[in-house]
Amino acid sequence: MKDHVSISMLTYAPFEQQRSPRVVVRVAGLFIALHPLLVPIALYATWLAAFVTLGHPPRCMTDDPKSIGLLVDLAYVPSVLLLAFWYIVAFLAVALMVMLFHKYGEIARLSLSMGCLYLLVFLLLHWDPGDVLCWFMD
């Protein structure tokens, strides 16, 4: 049996050979499953940079993240961009999930992991250990 069909100069591979490379699919799957962690990682990276720069934990309404120093600015700008465009990042993750994963089991697992991480991130930001979110939003 032939592995491919040639029509004039075009070659069409069977459906099984047209799949995306496994590495791209795995990286996309990791992004989809773990993207809810981007916001808390960015927030705590900014807080840690402020801690290192100030020499003490940053305090709400006292230490403004916008005016501490260059190291904090390098972490602050991506954090603000992530918070501002969070709905776009979430939409891209769901769109990637629908485009790349066709089997119901794969989508169900990714949806479950994404939903659980959203819940854990919500609980973490609600608990707010160290008043990081309070300090960041002042």
C-alpha positions as CSV (number, residue, x, y, z in Angstrom):
1,M,0.0,0.0,0.0
2,K,1.3,3.5,-0.8
3,D,2.3,5.8,2.0
4,H,1.2,8.9,0.2
5,V,-0.8,10.1,-2.8
6,S,0.8,12.4,-5.4
7,I,-1.3,14.7,-7.5
8,S,0.8,16.7,-10.0
9,M,3.4,18.4,-7.8
10,L,1.6,18.2,-4.5
11,T,2.0,15.3,-2.1
12,Y,-0.7,14.5,0.4
13,A,0.3,12.4,3.4
14,P,-2.3,10.2,5.1
15,F,-4.0,11.8,8.1
16,E,-1.8,10.0,10.6
17,Q,1.3,11.7,9.2
18,Q,-0.1,15.2,9.2
19,R,-0.1,15.6,12.9
20,S,1.8,18.4,14.6
21,P,5.3,17.5,16.0
22,R,5.0,16.0,19.4
23,V,7.3,18.6,21.0
24,V,5.0,21.5,19.9
25,V,1.9,19.7,21.2
26,R,3.6,18.9,24.5
27,V,4.7,22.5,25.0
28,A,1.2,23.7,24.1
29,G,-0.2,21.2,26.5
30,L,2.0,22.5,29.3
31,F,1.1,26.1,28.5
32,I,-2.6,25.2,28.6
33,A,-2.4,23.3,31.8
34,L,-0.1,25.6,33.7
35,H,-1.0,29.1,32.4
36,P,-3.1,29.9,35.5
37,L,0.2,29.9,37.5
38,L,1.6,32.8,35.5
39,V,-0.1,35.5,37.5
40,P,1.0,34.3,41.0
41,I,4.5,33.6,39.8
42,A,4.8,37.1,38.3
43,L,3.3,38.7,41.5
44,Y,5.6,36.8,43.8
45,A,8.7,37.5,41.6
46,T,7.9,41.2,41.8
47,W,7.5,40.9,45.6
48,L,10.8,38.9,45.9
49,A,12.6,41.5,43.8
50,A,11.3,44.2,46.1
51,F,12.3,42.2,49.2
52,V,15.9,41.9,47.8
53,T,16.0,45.6,46.9
54,L,14.6,47.0,50.1
55,G,16.2,44.5,52.5
56,H,12.8,43.8,54.2
57,P,9.4,42.5,53.1
58,P,7.5,45.2,51.2
59,R,4.6,46.7,53.1
60,C,1.2,47.8,51.8
61,M,0.7,51.5,51.3
62,T,4.3,52.2,52.2
63,D,6.6,50.6,49.6
64,D,5.2,51.4,46.2
65,P,6.2,48.8,43.6
66,K,6.5,51.4,40.9
67,S,9.2,53.4,42.6
68,I,11.5,50.9,44.4
69,G,14.2,50.4,41.7
70,L,15.2,48.8,38.4
71,L,15.1,45.2,39.6
72,V,11.5,45.6,40.7
73,D,10.6,47.4,37.5
74,L,11.9,44.4,35.5
75,A,9.5,42.1,37.3
76,Y,6.7,44.7,37.7
77,V,6.1,45.4,34.0
78,P,5.4,41.8,33.0
79,S,3.2,41.4,36.0
80,V,1.1,44.4,35.1
81,L,0.9,43.2,31.5
82,L,-0.2,39.7,32.6
83,L,-2.9,41.2,34.8
84,A,-4.1,43.6,32.1
85,F,-4.2,41.0,29.3
86,W,-5.2,38.0,31.4
87,Y,-8.4,37.4,29.5
88,I,-6.5,37.2,26.2
89,V,-4.0,34.7,27.7
90,A,-6.9,32.5,29.0
91,F,-8.7,32.7,25.6
92,L,-5.5,31.7,23.8
93,A,-5.1,28.7,26.1
94,V,-8.6,27.5,25.5
95,A,-8.3,28.1,21.7
96,L,-5.0,26.1,21.6
97,M,-6.7,23.3,23.6
98,V,-9.5,23.1,21.1
99,M,-7.3,23.3,18.0
100,L,-4.5,20.9,19.1
101,F,-6.3,18.3,21.1
102,H,-9.1,16.5,19.3
103,K,-9.7,13.5,21.6
104,Y,-12.3,14.0,24.3
105,G,-10.0,12.4,27.0
106,E,-7.2,14.9,26.3
107,I,-9.5,17.9,26.4
108,A,-11.2,16.6,29.6
109,R,-7.8,16.1,31.3
110,L,-6.5,19.6,30.3
111,S,-9.8,21.2,31.2
112,L,-9.8,19.5,34.6
113,S,-6.2,20.5,35.3
114,M,-6.8,24.1,34.2
115,G,-9.9,24.4,36.3
116,C,-8.2,22.9,39.4
117,L,-5.3,25.4,39.0
118,Y,-7.6,28.3,38.5
119,L,-9.3,27.3,41.8
120,L,-5.9,26.9,43.6
121,V,-4.7,30.3,42.3
122,F,-8.0,32.0,43.3
123,L,-7.6,30.5,46.8
124,L,-3.9,31.6,47.0
125,L,-4.7,35.1,46.0
126,H,-7.7,35.2,48.3
127,W,-5.5,34.0,51.2
128,D,-2.7,36.4,50.1
129,P,0.2,35.2,52.4
130,G,2.5,38.1,53.0
131,D,-0.1,40.6,51.7
132,V,1.6,40.4,48.2
133,L,-1.6,41.3,46.3
134,C,-2.4,44.1,48.7
135,W,1.1,45.5,48.3
136,F,1.0,45.1,44.5
137,M,-2.4,46.8,44.0
138,D,-1.8,49.8,46.3
